[in-house]
Amino acid sequence: MTQIPEKLYFKIGEVASITKVKPYVLRYWESEFRIISPKKSLTKQRVYSRRDIELILDIKRLLYKEGFTLEGAKKKVKEIQAERAKQLDLRFRKKRCTAR
């Protein structure tokens, strides 16, 4: 598994290095997968969050290792996100129950 450094934000070159995905591919994936949404810095550079990098690694795995098409990967990424949201909700509910 790829190690993501402990930082809040990453420039596109750093993301390309971490994920081994070229910057032009990252920009293309941004347009195809609307869920990858880097912010813009004051100097108008893209700054990616850790969540963005995790999504990019998921997309890369789906496309390059598992052989998904772009459309198939889009559907699968939505499923992955829904499952992660569900897990977070369950953890949150569990913490609330034990805190009472």
C-alpha positions as CSV (number, residue, x, y, z in Angstrom):
1,M,0.0,0.0,0.0
2,T,1.2,3.5,-0.9
3,Q,2.2,5.6,2.1
4,I,0.8,9.1,2.1
5,P,2.9,11.6,4.0
6,E,1.4,13.3,7.1
7,K,0.5,16.6,5.6
8,L,-2.8,18.5,5.1
9,Y,-2.3,19.5,1.5
10,F,-0.2,18.4,-1.5
11,K,0.7,20.1,-4.8
12,I,0.0,18.3,-8.0
13,G,3.7,17.3,-8.5
14,E,3.7,15.7,-5.0
15,V,0.5,13.9,-5.8
16,A,2.0,12.7,-9.1
17,S,5.0,11.4,-7.2
18,I,3.0,9.7,-4.5
19,T,0.5,8.0,-6.8
20,K,2.8,7.5,-9.8
21,V,0.2,9.1,-12.0
22,K,1.3,11.9,-14.4
23,P,-0.1,15.4,-13.7
24,Y,-2.0,15.6,-17.0
25,V,-3.8,12.3,-16.1
26,L,-4.7,13.7,-12.7
27,R,-6.2,16.8,-14.4
28,Y,-8.1,14.5,-16.7
29,W,-9.4,12.4,-13.9
30,E,-10.6,15.6,-12.1
31,S,-12.8,16.3,-15.1
32,E,-14.1,12.7,-15.3
33,F,-14.4,12.0,-11.6
34,R,-16.1,15.1,-10.1
35,I,-15.4,13.8,-6.6
36,I,-11.7,14.6,-7.0
37,S,-11.8,18.3,-6.1
38,P,-8.5,19.9,-5.3
39,K,-8.7,23.4,-3.9
40,K,-6.8,26.3,-5.4
41,S,-4.1,28.1,-3.5
42,L,-3.7,31.8,-3.5
43,T,-1.3,31.4,-6.3
44,K,-3.9,29.3,-8.2
45,Q,-2.1,26.0,-7.8
46,R,-4.1,22.9,-7.2
47,V,-3.8,21.6,-3.6
48,Y,-5.0,18.1,-3.0
49,S,-6.2,16.7,0.4
50,R,-5.3,13.3,1.8
51,R,-8.9,12.2,0.8
52,D,-8.2,13.3,-2.8
53,I,-5.1,11.2,-2.9
54,E,-6.9,8.2,-1.5
55,L,-9.6,8.5,-4.2
56,I,-6.9,8.8,-6.9
57,L,-5.2,5.6,-5.6
58,D,-8.7,3.9,-5.7
59,I,-9.2,5.1,-9.3
60,K,-5.8,4.0,-10.3
61,R,-6.3,0.5,-8.9
62,L,-9.7,0.1,-10.5
63,L,-8.5,1.3,-14.0
64,Y,-5.0,-0.2,-14.1
65,K,-5.1,-3.3,-11.9
66,E,-8.7,-4.4,-12.0
67,G,-9.4,-3.4,-15.7
68,F,-12.5,-1.3,-15.1
69,T,-13.6,1.1,-17.8
70,L,-14.0,4.8,-16.9
71,E,-17.7,4.4,-16.6
72,G,-17.3,1.3,-14.5
73,A,-14.7,2.9,-12.3
74,K,-17.0,5.9,-11.7
75,K,-19.8,3.6,-10.5
76,K,-17.4,1.6,-8.3
77,V,-15.9,4.7,-6.7
78,K,-19.4,5.9,-5.8
79,E,-20.0,2.5,-4.2
80,I,-16.7,2.7,-2.3
81,Q,-17.6,6.2,-1.1
82,A,-21.0,5.1,0.1
83,E,-19.5,2.2,2.0
84,R,-16.9,4.4,3.7
85,A,-19.6,6.9,4.6
86,K,-21.7,4.1,6.1
87,Q,-18.7,2.9,8.1
88,L,-18.0,6.4,9.4
89,D,-21.6,6.8,10.4
90,L,-21.6,3.5,12.2
91,R,-18.4,4.4,14.1
92,F,-19.9,7.8,15.0
93,R,-23.1,6.2,16.3
94,K,-21.2,3.7,18.3
95,K,-19.1,6.4,19.9
96,R,-22.3,8.4,20.8
97,C,-23.9,5.3,22.3
98,T,-20.9,4.5,24.5
99,A,-20.5,8.1,25.6
100,R,-24.0,8.2,27.1
